[in-house]
Amino acid sequence: MANLLVRGIDDQLVKALKARAGASGRSAEAEHRAILAAALSRPRKRSFAEMVADMPPVGTDADFERVSSEAKVPRVFD
């Protein structure tokens, strides 16, 4: 296994990490590993382009054409 050294951590973050570790019954190092594992094992969010590419076909262009109506629009605000 590799080692990871993180420098320049704010003292408040270290205190919060130690408090969280104590509440979980773990060492600060074990808590740090758990936080990293949880953050990095989440599924990657898909981009908008990927979501659009995965959309199933729902019809043809003709299904979405605007139909112009010759009917007169009622004047509502007069």
C-alpha positions in Angstrom: 0.0 0.0 0.0 1.1 3.5 -0.7 1.5 6.3 1.9 -0.1 9.7 1.6 1.3 12.8 3.3 -0.9 15.9 3.3 0.7 19.2 4.3 -0.8 22.6 5.1 -4.0 21.4 6.6 -6.0 24.0 8.6 -5.9 23.3 12.3 -9.7 23.4 12.5 -9.9 20.6 9.9 -7.5 18.5 11.9 -9.6 19.0 15.0 -12.8 18.2 13.1 -11.2 15.0 11.7 -10.1 13.9 15.1 -13.6 14.6 16.6 -15.2 12.7 13.8 -12.7 9.8 14.2 -13.4 9.7 17.9 -17.2 9.6 17.3 -16.6 6.7 14.9 -14.3 4.8 17.2 -11.4 5.1 14.8 -8.0 6.7 14.7 -7.7 9.9 12.8 -5.7 8.0 10.1 -8.4 5.4 9.7 -11.0 8.1 9.5 -9.0 9.9 6.9 -8.8 6.7 4.8 -12.6 6.2 5.2 -13.3 9.7 4.1 -11.1 9.4 1.0 -12.6 6.0 0.1 -16.1 7.3 0.4 -15.4 10.4 -1.6 -13.5 8.6 -4.4 -15.7 5.5 -4.7 -18.9 7.3 -5.7 -20.0 6.8 -9.2 -18.8 9.5 -11.6 -21.4 12.0 -12.6 -22.2 11.9 -16.3 -21.9 15.0 -18.4 -25.0 16.5 -20.1 -23.7 15.3 -23.5 -23.5 11.7 -22.2 -27.0 11.9 -20.9 -28.4 13.3 -24.1 -26.5 10.6 -26.1 -28.1 7.9 -24.0 -31.7 9.2 -24.5 -33.8 6.7 -26.5 -35.4 7.8 -29.8 -38.9 9.0 -29.2 -40.1 9.9 -32.6 -39.3 11.5 -35.9 -38.8 15.2 -36.6 -42.2 15.3 -38.1 -43.7 14.5 -34.7 -42.4 17.8 -33.4 -43.2 20.1 -36.2 -45.2 23.2 -35.4 -48.6 23.3 -36.9 -49.7 26.8 -38.0 -53.3 27.5 -37.4 -55.4 29.8 -39.5 -57.8 30.3 -36.7 -58.0 33.7 -35.3 -56.6 34.1 -31.8 -59.1 35.6 -29.4 -58.2 39.1 -28.0 -58.1 38.6 -24.3 -56.6 41.9 -23.1 -58.8 44.4 -24.9 
